[in-house]
């Protein structure tokens, strides 16, 4: 019988969590929406369960015998407002299914973006929300987390929230990883001077398993190992990679103006813009997170940034990414 169920197993973080569970000898079932996702899950060594996140009636029996549900699936979209509703509705469906199936514990992958701290604050799990969501993504993750805690408590299911910052490491080539790749390729000439909180993928994965074993029900855990400025991150990347390249830094208002112009132009032709005002607000805000609660309560140990950056650069070069 399986001892765990996982959503999002064909994704970036979900796949990494699934590989760690399988490597530890766990029998895991994982939700797979497509044939491709099922093939990915099967290749990792888990048992795929076909179904749609929003229709648990089709896959709920896959929870039979599972003590823990890792709900990692979710949409990460800054500029496409229409994809984000699944973060809330999908989470409600998963928690309800877990309650009906008698799952003991849910480890929910939220986001550091759900904290919603005011600008300039070093935020922790207890930091009050500013009352204003910087993006539709941040709003969707905040509402999903609130809903998950409320519904799980009503159903008598233990739920622990993991709130990672930007997850980086070998295998990631999208999102903020493009800053690292652009620098290594020599294409990063300009960047916005802001702060970018980061966590190594292995540390984010470890946090999920530690939350299952040690996390306190009803608690959230910020997972963040490093909150450098972009200049600090690029400087360390250069030292690790043995490169000396000049990057010029723009004030955030210039990026905001450019993002607004791009968004308007792309929306006029009915396409999802590569830049938008929500993205600019997140970038300009410059988050700084305190991930020490996970160290104290879960026993998490963060990998030094120079170590995981070296491993990431090596992977980029081995795979021909740069």
TORLUMPA-292730 format. One record per residue (C-alpha): residue number from 0; x, y, z. Coordinates in steps of 0.5 Angstrom, whole numbers, plus 2048, in hexadecimal, padded with zeros to 3 digits. Example, Ala and Ser with C-alpha at 12.3 -4.5 7.8 and 13.67 -1.06 7.14 Angstrom:
SITE pos  xx  yy  zz
SITE   0 819 7F7 810
SITE   1 81B 7FE 80E
END
This chain:
SITE pos  xx  yy  zz
SITE   0 800 800 800
SITE   1 802 807 7FF
SITE   2 804 80B 804
SITE   3 804 812 801
SITE   4 800 816 7FB
SITE   5 803 81C 7F7
SITE   6 800 821 7F3
SITE   7 805 824 7EE
SITE   8 80A 81F 7ED
SITE   9 80B 821 7E6
SITE  10 80D 828 7E8
SITE  11 814 82B 7EA
SITE  12 813 82B 7F1
SITE  13 80E 825 7F2
SITE  14 812 821 7ED
SITE  15 818 822 7F2
SITE  16 814 820 7F8
SITE  17 811 81A 7F5
SITE  18 818 818 7F3
SITE  19 81B 819 7FA
SITE  20 815 815 7FD
SITE  21 816 80F 7F8
SITE  22 81E 80F 7F9
SITE  23 81C 80E 801
SITE  24 818 808 7FF
SITE  25 811 80B 800
SITE  26 80B 808 7FC
SITE  27 808 80E 7F9
SITE  28 802 80F 7F4
SITE  29 802 816 7F0
SITE  30 7FD 819 7ED
SITE  31 7FE 81A 7E5
SITE  32 7F9 81E 7E1
SITE  33 7FC 81C 7DA
SITE  34 800 816 7D7
SITE  35 806 81A 7D7
SITE  36 805 81B 7DE
SITE  37 804 814 7E0
SITE  38 80A 812 7DC
SITE  39 80E 817 7E0
SITE  40 80C 814 7E7
SITE  41 80D 80D 7E4
SITE  42 814 80E 7E2
SITE  43 815 811 7E9
SITE  44 813 80B 7EC
SITE  45 80C 80D 7EF
SITE  46 805 80A 7ED
SITE  47 801 80F 7E9
SITE  48 7FA 810 7EA
SITE  49 7F6 814 7E4
SITE  50 7F2 819 7E6
SITE  51 7F1 821 7E6
SITE  52 7F2 825 7EC
SITE  53 7EB 828 7EC
SITE  54 7E7 821 7EB
SITE  55 7EA 81D 7F1
SITE  56 7E4 818 7F0
SITE  57 7E8 815 7EB
SITE  58 7EE 814 7EF
SITE  59 7EC 814 7F6
SITE  60 7ED 80D 7F7
SITE  61 7F4 80E 7F6
SITE  62 7F5 811 7FD
SITE  63 7F3 80A 800
SITE  64 7F8 808 805
SITE  65 7FC 80E 804
SITE  66 7FE 812 80B
SITE  67 801 818 808
SITE  68 7FF 81C 802
SITE  69 804 821 7FF
SITE  70 800 826 7FB
SITE  71 805 82A 7F7
SITE  72 801 82B 7F0
SITE  73 800 832 7EF
SITE  74 800 837 7E9
SITE  75 806 83C 7E9
SITE  76 804 842 7E5
SITE  77 805 849 7E6
SITE  78 802 84C 7DF
SITE  79 7FD 847 7DE
SITE  80 7F7 849 7E3
SITE  81 7F2 843 7E0
SITE  82 7F7 83D 7E2
SITE  83 7F7 83F 7E9
SITE  84 7F0 83D 7EC
SITE  85 7F2 836 7EC
SITE  86 7F7 837 7F2
SITE  87 7F1 839 7F6
SITE  88 7EC 834 7F3
SITE  89 7F1 82E 7F3
SITE  90 7F3 82F 7FA
SITE  91 7EC 82F 7FC
SITE  92 7EB 828 7F8
SITE  93 7F1 825 7FB
SITE  94 7F0 826 802
SITE  95 7E9 824 802
SITE  96 7EB 81E 7FE
SITE  97 7F0 81D 804
SITE  98 7EB 81D 809
SITE  99 7E6 818 806
SITE 100 7EC 813 805
SITE 101 7EE 814 80C
SITE 102 7F5 817 80A
SITE 103 7F9 819 811
SITE 104 7FD 81E 80F
SITE 105 7FD 823 809
SITE 106 804 827 807
SITE 107 802 82C 803
SITE 108 807 830 7FE
SITE 109 805 837 7FF
SITE 110 809 83D 7FD
SITE 111 80E 842 800
SITE 112 809 847 7FC
SITE 113 803 846 801
SITE 114 807 849 806
SITE 115 805 850 803
SITE 116 80A 854 808
SITE 117 80B 85C 807
SITE 118 811 85E 803
SITE 119 817 85E 807
SITE 120 815 859 80C
SITE 121 819 853 80D
SITE 122 813 84E 80D
SITE 123 812 848 812
SITE 124 80C 844 812
SITE 125 809 848 817
SITE 126 809 84F 813
SITE 127 803 852 812
SITE 128 800 853 80B
SITE 129 800 85A 808
SITE 130 7F9 859 806
SITE 131 7FB 85A 7FF
SITE 132 7FD 854 7FA
SITE 133 803 856 7F5
SITE 134 800 851 7F0
SITE 135 7FB 84C 7EE
SITE 136 800 846 7F0
SITE 137 801 849 7F7
SITE 138 7F9 84A 7F8
SITE 139 7F8 843 7F5
SITE 140 7FD 840 7FA
SITE 141 7FB 844 800
SITE 142 7F4 842 7FF
SITE 143 7F6 83A 7FE
SITE 144 7FA 83A 804
SITE 145 7F4 83D 808
SITE 146 7EF 839 805
SITE 147 7F3 833 806
SITE 148 7F4 834 80E
SITE 149 7ED 835 80F
SITE 150 7EA 82F 80B
SITE 151 7EF 82B 80E
SITE 152 7EE 82D 815
SITE 153 7E6 82C 814
SITE 154 7E8 825 811
SITE 155 7EC 823 817
SITE 156 7F2 822 812
SITE 157 7F9 825 814
SITE 158 7FC 82A 80F
SITE 159 803 82D 80F
SITE 160 805 832 80A
SITE 161 80B 833 806
SITE 162 80D 83A 804
SITE 163 813 839 7FF
SITE 164 816 840 7FC
SITE 165 819 83F 7F5
SITE 166 81B 838 7F4
SITE 167 822 837 7F0
SITE 168 827 832 7EE
SITE 169 828 82C 7E9
SITE 170 822 82B 7E5
SITE 171 81F 832 7E5
SITE 172 820 837 7DF
SITE 173 81A 83B 7DF
SITE 174 817 841 7E3
SITE 175 81D 844 7E7
SITE 176 822 83F 7E5
SITE 177 822 843 7DF
SITE 178 826 848 7E2
SITE 179 82C 843 7E4
SITE 180 82C 840 7DD
SITE 181 82C 847 7DA
SITE 182 832 849 7DE
SITE 183 836 842 7DC
SITE 184 834 843 7D5
SITE 185 836 84A 7D5
SITE 186 82F 84D 7D3
SITE 187 82E 850 7DA
SITE 188 830 857 7D8
SITE 189 82A 85B 7DD
SITE 190 827 859 7E3
SITE 191 822 85C 7E8
SITE 192 825 85D 7EF
SITE 193 821 85A 7F4
SITE 194 821 854 7F9
SITE 195 820 84D 7F6
SITE 196 81F 848 7FC
SITE 197 821 841 7FA
SITE 198 821 83A 7FC
SITE 199 825 834 7FA
SITE 200 820 82E 7F7
SITE 201 823 829 7FB
SITE 202 821 82D 801
SITE 203 81A 82E 7FF
SITE 204 819 827 7FE
SITE 205 81C 825 805
SITE 206 817 82A 808
SITE 207 811 826 805
SITE 208 814 820 808
SITE 209 816 823 80F
SITE 210 80F 827 80F
SITE 211 80C 820 80F
SITE 212 80F 81D 814
SITE 213 810 823 819
SITE 214 80C 829 817
SITE 215 807 82C 81B
SITE 216 800 82B 819
SITE 217 7FD 832 817
SITE 218 804 835 816
SITE 219 807 838 810
SITE 220 80F 837 80F
SITE 221 812 83D 80A
SITE 222 818 839 807
SITE 223 81D 83E 804
SITE 224 825 83D 805
SITE 225 827 843 802
SITE 226 824 84A 801
SITE 227 82A 84E 7FC
SITE 228 829 854 7F8
SITE 229 829 852 7F1
SITE 230 830 855 7F1
SITE 231 833 851 7F6
SITE 232 830 84B 7F3
SITE 233 833 84C 7EC
SITE 234 83A 84E 7F0
SITE 235 83A 847 7F3
SITE 236 838 844 7ED
SITE 237 83E 847 7E9
SITE 238 843 845 7EF
SITE 239 840 83E 7EF
SITE 240 840 83D 7E7
SITE 241 847 841 7E6
SITE 242 844 846 7E2
SITE 243 844 84E 7E3
SITE 244 83F 851 7DF
SITE 245 83C 858 7E0
SITE 246 835 859 7E1
SITE 247 831 860 7E2
SITE 248 82B 861 7E6
SITE 249 825 865 7E5
SITE 250 820 868 7EA
SITE 251 81A 864 7EB
SITE 252 816 86A 7E8
SITE 253 819 869 7E1
SITE 254 817 861 7E1
SITE 255 810 863 7E4
SITE 256 80F 868 7DE
SITE 257 811 863 7D9
SITE 258 80D 85D 7DC
SITE 259 807 861 7DB
SITE 260 808 863 7D4
SITE 261 80A 85C 7D2
SITE 262 803 85A 7D6
SITE 263 7FF 85E 7D2
SITE 264 802 85D 7CB
SITE 265 801 855 7CC
SITE 266 7FA 856 7CF
SITE 267 7F8 85A 7C9
SITE 268 7F9 854 7C5
SITE 269 7F6 84F 7C9
SITE 270 7FD 84B 7CC
SITE 271 800 84A 7D2
SITE 272 805 84F 7D4
SITE 273 80C 84D 7D5
SITE 274 80D 853 7DA
SITE 275 807 856 7DE
SITE 276 806 85B 7E4
SITE 277 805 856 7E9
SITE 278 80B 853 7E7
SITE 279 80E 85A 7E8
SITE 280 80B 85B 7EF
SITE 281 80E 854 7F1
SITE 282 815 856 7EF
SITE 283 815 85D 7F1
SITE 284 813 85B 7F8
SITE 285 819 857 7F9
SITE 286 817 852 7FE
SITE 287 81C 850 804
SITE 288 819 84A 808
SITE 289 81C 846 80F
SITE 290 81C 83F 80E
SITE 291 81E 83D 815
SITE 292 818 83A 818
SITE 293 819 834 813
SITE 294 820 833 816
SITE 295 81D 834 81D
SITE 296 817 830 81D
SITE 297 818 82B 817
SITE 298 820 82A 817
SITE 299 821 82D 810
SITE 300 828 82E 80E
SITE 301 829 833 809
SITE 302 82E 832 803
SITE 303 833 837 803
SITE 304 832 83B 7FC
SITE 305 839 83B 7FA
SITE 306 838 833 7FA
SITE 307 831 833 7F6
SITE 308 833 838 7F1
SITE 309 839 834 7EF
SITE 310 835 82E 7EF
SITE 311 830 832 7EA
SITE 312 835 835 7E6
SITE 313 838 82E 7E5
SITE 314 831 82B 7E3
SITE 315 830 831 7DE
SITE 316 837 82F 7DB
SITE 317 836 828 7DA
SITE 318 82F 829 7D7
SITE 319 831 82E 7D2
SITE 320 82D 833 7D5
SITE 321 832 838 7D5
END
